[in-house]
């Protein structure tokens, strides 16, 4: 199938609707779904499923590219975009974690430059996720973030980050345990940022204040926490109980046990979101590596990334979002359509993206053809990303 051009005949994609399991023809013109019709022919067993593109709110790196490396290049950003597209991710949020202020600004400038350089990158990057530096300095909640660069909320500093990103920061993860956090969160919300609670040692009262101020998400709930917590109250229970908070989770099979995932899915329902939280070693073969976070690390044949010689100490996630969808289905925690929506519709709705319509008329033609959870083909705004890597016919958002 040749990529769509505005002057050509509309594209028609045939597949099994991921929700209804009925064979459908999806018509696409100018990058938009213009019609969906039930196929009149008898069901074709060879037809793949068709569903909306995956949306990953947390990508630290992948396929050897690190979004937290000061030497990040425009070509690196383009390469990771193409790698993720092959795995069904049509929209993602490069995640920049706690670092020296100048390093953060340099990385943000590079991502912005990549968006200005490549229409494909600009179309696929929904925004930038700033995870830190306004997080907890306590061991456990700190996670792998460098403690030396953790600091309390600072609006002028955040504004410098926003400027460096060309206004592309859309999501910020912080801990509301710092004095003045509620006012800071209100400022973020007023400036159009989605505020998430994460890497936190906040009290239930501080979490409540954050939600009242406009926080709407818990980042990788259940991870980046103390090894031991009071039975109750604690910051995990409190975030679970907050109806105003969506929750993202890493479902790679290593970060959270099935029982915890099950509880979060039950509690958050339509606000449960799958993320990869992948690092630069994601997508690489098993072996021993030198990582900027953790030093000597081991990536096992099963896909687990841990410190060398310490298999119980994780060194980040090495798996893409598609892997998480697969794990949720394999473990019987959700049906394929529900798991797919946790990785597509749910984050799009929280971020108010046009993709939140999913497989509906008028929605962007960000589509994935797949069998089980193996991607067959990916379209970005109706563009076949396999045939045309640059997808030059993708138009920038107005």
C-alpha positions as CSV (number, residue, x, y, z in Angstrom):
1,X,0.0,0.0,0.0
2,X,1.5,3.3,-1.1
3,X,1.5,6.2,1.4
4,X,-1.4,8.6,1.3
5,X,-1.2,11.8,-0.8
6,X,-3.9,14.3,-0.6
7,X,-4.4,14.1,-4.4
8,X,-4.7,10.3,-4.6
9,X,-7.6,8.0,-4.1
10,X,-8.5,7.6,-0.4
11,X,-6.7,4.8,1.4
12,X,-8.8,1.8,2.5
13,X,-7.5,-0.4,5.3
14,X,-9.2,-3.8,6.0
15,X,-9.0,-5.5,9.3
16,X,-10.8,-7.0,12.4
17,X,-12.0,-4.1,14.6
18,X,-10.1,-4.5,17.8
19,X,-13.2,-3.8,19.9
20,X,-16.1,-5.5,18.1
21,X,-14.0,-8.3,16.4
22,X,-16.0,-7.6,13.2
23,X,-14.3,-7.3,9.8
24,X,-14.3,-3.6,8.7
25,X,-13.0,-1.4,6.0
26,X,-11.5,1.9,7.3
27,X,-11.4,4.8,4.8
28,X,-8.7,7.4,5.2
29,X,-8.2,10.7,3.4
30,X,-5.8,13.6,4.3
31,X,-4.7,11.7,7.4
32,X,-8.2,11.4,8.9
33,X,-10.5,8.5,9.2
34,X,-13.4,9.4,6.9
35,X,-15.6,6.3,7.2
36,X,-15.7,2.8,8.8
37,X,-17.9,0.2,7.1
38,X,-18.5,-3.4,8.0
39,X,-17.1,-5.7,5.3
40,X,-19.8,-7.5,3.4
41,X,-17.6,-10.4,2.4
42,X,-17.3,-13.5,4.7
43,X,-14.8,-13.0,7.5
44,X,-11.2,-13.5,6.3
45,X,-9.1,-15.4,8.8
46,X,-6.0,-13.8,7.4
47,X,-7.1,-10.3,8.3
48,X,-5.1,-8.7,11.1
49,X,-6.7,-6.7,13.9
50,X,-6.9,-2.9,13.4
51,X,-6.7,-0.5,16.3
52,X,-5.6,3.0,17.2
53,X,-1.9,3.8,17.5
54,X,-0.2,3.3,20.9
55,X,0.6,6.4,23.0
56,X,3.6,6.1,25.4
57,X,3.7,8.9,28.0
58,X,7.1,7.8,29.3
59,X,10.1,7.0,27.1
60,X,13.5,7.7,28.6
61,X,15.2,6.0,25.6
62,X,15.2,3.1,23.3
63,X,17.3,1.2,20.8
64,X,20.5,2.7,22.0
65,X,19.3,6.3,22.1
66,X,19.1,8.1,25.5
67,X,16.9,11.1,26.1
68,X,19.0,11.9,29.2
69,X,22.3,12.1,27.5
70,X,23.7,15.6,26.9
71,X,25.2,14.3,23.6
72,X,21.7,13.5,22.2
73,X,21.4,14.4,18.5
74,X,18.6,15.3,16.2
75,X,19.4,12.1,14.2
76,X,19.1,10.1,17.5
77,X,15.6,11.5,18.1
78,X,14.6,10.7,14.5
79,X,16.0,7.1,14.9
80,X,14.1,6.5,18.1
81,X,10.9,7.8,16.5
82,X,11.3,5.3,13.7
83,X,12.1,2.5,16.1
84,X,9.0,3.1,18.2
85,X,6.7,3.3,15.1
86,X,7.7,-0.2,14.1
87,X,6.3,-1.3,17.5
88,X,3.0,0.5,17.1
89,X,3.8,3.7,19.0
90,X,2.5,6.5,17.0
91,X,2.7,9.2,19.7
92,X,5.2,9.4,22.5
93,X,6.6,11.7,25.2
94,X,10.4,11.9,25.5
95,X,11.0,11.8,29.2
96,X,13.8,14.0,30.6
97,X,14.7,13.2,34.2
98,X,16.5,15.0,37.0
99,X,19.9,16.4,35.9
100,X,22.0,19.5,35.9
101,X,20.0,22.5,34.8
102,X,22.1,23.2,31.8
103,X,22.1,19.6,30.7
104,X,18.3,19.5,30.9
105,X,18.1,22.6,28.8
106,X,20.5,21.2,26.2
107,X,18.5,18.0,25.9
108,X,15.2,19.9,25.6
109,X,16.7,22.2,22.9
110,X,17.8,19.1,20.9
111,X,14.3,17.5,21.1
112,X,12.8,20.8,20.0
113,X,15.3,21.0,17.1
114,X,14.4,17.5,16.0
115,X,10.7,18.5,15.9
116,X,11.6,21.5,13.8
117,X,13.7,19.4,11.5
118,X,11.5,16.4,10.9
119,X,7.8,16.5,10.3
120,X,7.5,12.9,11.3
121,X,9.1,13.6,14.7
122,X,6.9,16.6,15.2
123,X,3.9,14.5,14.4
124,X,4.8,11.7,16.7
125,X,6.1,13.6,19.8
126,X,2.9,14.7,21.6
127,X,5.0,16.7,24.0
128,X,7.9,16.3,26.5
129,X,7.6,14.7,29.9
130,X,9.8,16.4,32.5
131,X,10.3,13.9,35.3
132,X,12.0,15.9,38.0
133,X,14.0,17.7,39.2
134,X,11.3,18.7,41.7
135,X,11.0,15.2,43.3
136,X,11.7,13.6,46.7
137,X,15.4,13.4,47.8
138,X,14.7,10.4,49.9
139,X,16.2,7.0,49.0
140,X,13.5,4.8,47.5
141,X,11.3,7.5,46.1
142,X,14.4,9.1,44.5
143,X,14.8,6.0,42.3
144,X,17.7,6.2,39.9
145,X,17.6,10.1,39.8
146,X,20.8,11.8,40.8
147,X,20.2,13.3,44.3
148,X,22.7,16.1,43.7
149,X,20.3,17.7,41.3
150,X,17.0,17.3,43.1
151,X,15.5,20.6,44.3
152,X,12.3,22.2,45.4
153,X,9.8,23.6,42.9
154,X,11.1,26.7,41.1
155,X,8.8,28.4,38.6
156,X,11.6,30.6,37.0
157,X,13.7,27.4,36.5
158,X,10.7,25.6,35.0
159,X,10.0,28.5,32.7
160,X,13.6,28.3,31.4
161,X,13.0,24.6,30.7
162,X,9.8,25.4,28.9
163,X,11.6,28.1,26.8
164,X,14.4,25.7,25.9
165,X,11.9,23.1,24.7
166,X,10.2,25.6,22.4
167,X,7.1,25.3,24.6
168,X,6.9,21.5,24.1
169,X,6.8,20.4,27.7
170,X,3.3,19.0,28.3
171,X,3.7,16.8,31.4
172,X,5.6,17.3,34.6
173,X,6.2,14.7,37.4
174,X,6.9,16.1,40.8
175,X,6.6,15.4,44.5
176,X,4.1,17.6,46.5
177,X,6.1,17.1,49.7
178,X,8.0,20.4,49.1
179,X,6.6,23.6,50.8
180,X,4.7,25.7,48.3
181,X,4.0,22.7,46.0
182,X,0.2,23.4,45.8
183,X,0.8,26.9,44.5
184,X,3.4,25.6,42.0
185,X,1.0,23.0,40.7
186,X,-1.7,25.6,40.2
187,X,0.8,27.7,38.1
188,X,1.6,24.6,36.0
189,X,-2.0,23.9,35.4
190,X,-2.7,27.5,34.5
191,X,0.0,27.3,31.9
192,X,-1.5,24.1,30.3
193,X,0.8,21.5,31.9
194,X,-0.5,18.1,33.1
195,X,0.8,17.6,36.6
196,X,1.7,14.1,37.9
197,X,2.7,12.9,41.3
198,X,5.7,10.6,41.3
199,X,9.0,9.9,43.0
200,X,7.3,11.1,46.2
201,X,7.3,10.6,49.9
202,X,4.4,13.0,50.4
203,X,1.9,12.6,53.2
204,X,-1.8,11.9,52.4
205,X,-2.6,15.5,53.3
206,X,0.0,16.8,50.8
207,X,-1.3,14.4,48.1
208,X,-4.9,15.7,48.7
209,X,-3.6,19.3,48.4
210,X,-1.9,18.4,45.2
211,X,-5.1,16.9,43.7
212,X,-7.1,19.9,44.9
213,X,-4.5,22.2,43.1
214,X,-4.9,20.3,39.9
215,X,-2.6,17.2,39.8
216,X,-4.3,14.5,37.6
217,X,-1.9,11.6,37.4
218,X,0.3,9.2,39.4
219,X,3.5,8.4,37.6
220,X,4.5,4.7,37.5
221,X,2.4,4.0,40.7
222,X,4.0,1.4,42.9
223,X,7.5,2.0,41.8
224,X,10.0,4.6,43.0
225,X,8.9,4.0,46.6
226,X,10.4,3.0,49.9
227,X,11.0,-0.7,50.4
228,X,9.0,-0.6,53.6
229,X,5.9,1.5,54.2
230,X,3.4,1.8,57.0
231,X,0.4,-0.5,56.5
232,X,-1.8,2.7,56.3
233,X,-1.8,5.4,55.7
234,X,0.8,5.7,53.0
235,X,1.3,7.5,49.7
236,X,0.4,4.5,47.5
237,X,-3.0,3.8,49.2
238,X,-3.7,7.5,49.1
239,X,-3.1,7.8,45.4
240,X,-5.1,4.7,44.7
241,X,-8.0,6.2,46.6
242,X,-7.9,9.5,44.8
243,X,-10.6,9.4,42.1
244,X,-9.2,12.5,40.5
245,X,-5.9,10.8,39.8
246,X,-5.2,8.6,36.8
247,X,-2.4,6.1,37.3
248,X,0.4,5.0,34.9
249,X,2.0,1.6,35.5
250,X,5.0,-0.3,34.1
251,X,3.6,-3.7,33.1
252,X,6.8,-5.3,31.8
253,X,6.4,-8.3,34.1
254,X,9.2,-7.2,36.4
255,X,8.3,-3.8,38.0
256,X,5.0,-4.8,39.5
257,X,3.5,-8.2,40.4
258,X,0.2,-9.2,38.7
259,X,-1.7,-8.8,42.0
260,X,-0.7,-5.1,42.2
261,X,-1.5,-4.5,38.5
262,X,-4.9,-6.1,39.1
263,X,-5.7,-3.8,42.0
264,X,-4.6,-0.7,40.1
265,X,-6.7,-1.7,37.1
266,X,-9.8,-2.3,39.2
267,X,-9.4,0.9,41.2
268,X,-8.5,3.2,38.2
269,X,-10.6,1.5,35.5
270,X,-10.8,4.0,32.6
271,X,-7.9,6.0,34.2
272,X,-5.4,3.1,34.2
273,X,-2.6,3.8,31.7
274,X,0.2,1.5,30.5
275,X,3.6,3.1,29.9
276,X,6.9,1.6,29.0
277,X,9.3,3.8,31.0
278,X,11.9,2.3,28.6
279,X,15.6,3.2,28.8
280,X,18.2,3.3,26.0
281,X,18.8,-0.5,26.3
282,X,15.2,-1.2,25.3
283,X,15.1,-3.1,22.0
284,X,18.7,-4.4,22.3
285,X,19.7,-8.0,22.5
286,X,20.3,-9.8,25.8
287,X,23.8,-9.2,27.3
288,X,25.9,-7.2,29.6
289,X,26.0,-3.4,29.1
290,X,27.4,-0.2,30.5
291,X,24.5,2.1,31.4
292,X,24.6,5.8,32.3
293,X,22.2,4.9,35.1
294,X,23.4,2.0,37.2
295,X,26.8,1.3,35.5
296,X,27.3,-2.4,34.8
297,X,23.9,-3.9,34.0
298,X,22.5,-7.2,32.6
299,X,19.7,-7.6,30.1
300,X,18.4,-11.2,30.4
301,X,16.8,-13.3,27.7
302,X,13.5,-12.9,29.5
303,X,13.7,-9.1,29.0
304,X,14.6,-8.1,32.6
305,X,17.2,-5.4,33.1
306,X,19.1,-5.5,36.4
307,X,22.4,-4.4,38.0
308,X,25.2,-6.8,37.1
309,X,25.4,-9.5,39.8
310,X,22.2,-8.2,41.5
311,X,19.2,-9.7,39.7
312,X,16.8,-8.3,42.4
313,X,17.8,-4.7,41.7
314,X,16.1,-3.4,38.5
315,X,18.0,-1.0,36.3
316,X,15.0,0.3,34.4
317,X,12.6,-1.1,31.8
318,X,14.1,-2.5,28.6
319,X,10.8,-3.2,26.9
320,X,8.5,-1.2,24.6
321,X,4.9,-0.4,25.3
322,X,3.8,-3.3,23.1
323,X,5.5,-5.7,25.5
324,X,3.4,-4.4,28.4
325,X,0.2,-4.9,26.4
326,X,1.3,-8.4,25.8
327,X,2.0,-9.1,29.4
328,X,-1.4,-7.8,30.6
329,X,-3.2,-10.0,28.1
330,X,-1.0,-13.0,28.8
331,X,-1.6,-12.7,32.6
332,X,-5.3,-12.5,32.1
333,X,-5.5,-9.1,33.7
334,X,-7.4,-7.6,30.8
335,X,-8.8,-8.6,27.4
336,X,-6.8,-7.5,24.3
337,X,-9.1,-4.6,23.5
338,X,-9.0,-3.3,27.1
339,X,-5.2,-3.7,27.3
340,X,-4.8,-1.9,24.0
341,X,-7.0,1.0,25.2
342,X,-4.9,1.4,28.3
343,X,-2.0,2.0,26.0
344,X,-3.8,4.2,23.5
345,X,-7.2,5.7,24.3
346,X,-6.7,6.2,28.1
347,X,-3.5,8.3,27.8
348,X,-4.9,10.2,24.8
349,X,-8.0,11.1,26.8
350,X,-6.0,12.3,29.8
351,X,-3.8,14.4,27.5
352,X,-6.8,15.6,25.5
353,X,-5.2,14.4,22.2
354,X,-7.3,14.2,19.0
355,X,-6.4,10.5,19.0
356,X,-8.7,9.9,22.0
357,X,-11.5,9.2,19.5
358,X,-9.6,6.0,18.7
359,X,-11.0,4.0,15.7
360,X,-13.8,6.5,14.9
361,X,-14.7,8.7,12.0
362,X,-12.9,12.1,12.2
363,X,-10.0,10.8,14.4
364,X,-6.5,11.0,13.1
365,X,-5.5,7.9,11.1
366,X,-2.9,6.8,13.6
367,X,-3.5,3.1,13.1
368,X,-1.9,-0.2,13.8
369,X,-2.5,-3.5,12.0
370,X,-1.6,-6.4,14.3
371,X,-2.1,-10.1,15.1
372,X,-2.3,-10.9,18.8
373,X,0.3,-8.3,19.8
374,X,2.7,-8.6,16.8
375,X,2.6,-5.4,14.7
376,X,2.1,-6.0,11.0
377,X,2.0,-2.4,9.7
378,X,1.7,1.1,11.2
379,X,0.1,4.3,9.8
380,X,0.7,7.8,11.0
381,X,-2.0,10.2,9.8
382,X,-2.6,7.7,7.0
383,X,1.1,7.5,6.0
384,X,2.6,4.0,5.6
385,X,5.6,4.4,7.9
386,X,7.3,1.3,6.5
387,X,7.4,2.4,2.9
388,X,8.2,6.1,3.6
389,X,10.4,6.5,6.6
390,X,10.4,10.3,6.3
391,X,6.7,10.5,5.7
392,X,7.1,13.9,4.2
393,X,3.4,14.2,3.4
394,X,2.7,14.4,7.2
395,X,1.6,18.0,7.8
396,X,2.6,19.8,10.9
397,X,-0.1,20.6,13.5
398,X,-1.5,24.0,13.0
